Amino acid sequence: MSAWRDGLNRMSGRTRLAVCRILLHLAGAEVAPLLGVLNQTAREAVEAEGDLPALAAGLGQVCQSLLHYDLYWRSAANEGDVFWNEADAGDYVAELFTDSAQRYGVEISAEPNDDILLSLPVTQNLVVILTLAYDGEIAALETDLADLSALKAGLKQIISLNPDRVRAVQLHFSPAELGDLLTPEQLIMNFPELIPL
């Protein structure tokens, strides 16, 4: 029935919009430097002020970095949907944004504290959440990505994605900065959908 409906929508000239969200858990003290890449990309995204080609390029850089850290991948999950109406796709992107943002809380002190130790704890867990909305169909992203080879293929597809096809980009990660910790208990509680790779 879905294929039949897709065919009708294509014949009527409607644009197919896909929205996908990928969650990837990395573990080990060696993943801490990835937080620098993620924070740099987040800063560049803010400076881009909604410029989708720039945001897509940043997402591609994050995917490239994740591929370099594939030895530390532990679990993953993905979800998504297809829309023929831009407003519906936008609503779903907003829903995913809200859900992703609520997965963790970060307390930021407004006052610098001279008593802070110079050594920061190193997190053993990092979860990266990528959300992407695009025109058309990308089979590598519209499948179960809780498999090592499928996840690698999906990330490579994001890297090579034509920026003109990108409609929305989101990046979330937990912990948010060096010194924050994501404990195994928080990992289980906040990211229950993760499936071991």
Secondary structure, 3 states (H helix, E strand, C coil): CHHHHHHHHHHCCCCCEEEEEEEEEEECHHHCCHHHHHHHHHHHHHHHCCCHHHHHHHHHHHHHHHHHCHHHEEEEEEEEEEECCHHHHHHHHHHHHHHHHCCCCCCCCCCCCCCCCCCCCCCCEEEEEEEEEEECCCCCCCCCCCCHHHHHHHHHHHHCCCHHHEEEEEEEEECCCCCCCCCHHHHHHHCCCCEEC
